[in-house]
Amino acid sequence: MLPGYTWAQYLSLDELFHGSGTRVRFLDHTLEIMPPISASHEGRKKHLGCLVEAWCLHKGIELFGSGSATLKVPGEAGGEPDESYSVGTDKPIPDLVIEVALTSGGLSKRAFYSRFQVPELWIWRDEALEVHLFDTATAAYVPSAESRVLPGLDLAAVAECAVLPSITQAVAAFRKRL
């Protein structure tokens, strides 16, 4: 965490680190520089994403993946989600962002994504799934036990299947529960 940076400095560092695996996030003149992502981080992100995709395929829901495409509000916030999706139509700001938090500290994920008004934020932390819905009245996220973007999705089943050793096992176990 490095306070006191400008938007131009963020853009320069983001370009400098592009393709290196190191990620840079910017919020209110504070930079967060994250080392290359670990295999366990990527694995959990992939498991969660595949479960979302399997459910949407099963339900016939149009889903557009935007992965870790950079989100920017010039001068205020910039960075990449771990995984992201738009539902129904492809949108510049995704409907759902998935973040995997294997370490503590850093910029607040809720504060960061509130700048983009992402409707739903999932955070995988301590082997559990947290779901946060954006409340436009307060411009903040509120915890939820249900998905608003994917109504009817069994989040407990998603969390249980996400910890299985392989994507194949996770999706197979999840499909049995559908």
Buried (B, 14 or more C-beta within 10 A) or exposed (E): EEEEBEBEBBBEBBEEBEEEEBBBBBBEBBBBEBEEBEEEBEBBBBBBBBBBBBBBEEEEBEBBBBEBEBBBBEEBBBBBBBBBBBBEEEBEBBBBBBBBBEEEEBBEBBEBBBBBEBBBBBBBBEEEBBBBBBEEEEEEBEEBEEBEBBEEBBBEBBBBBBEBEEBEEBBEBBBEEE
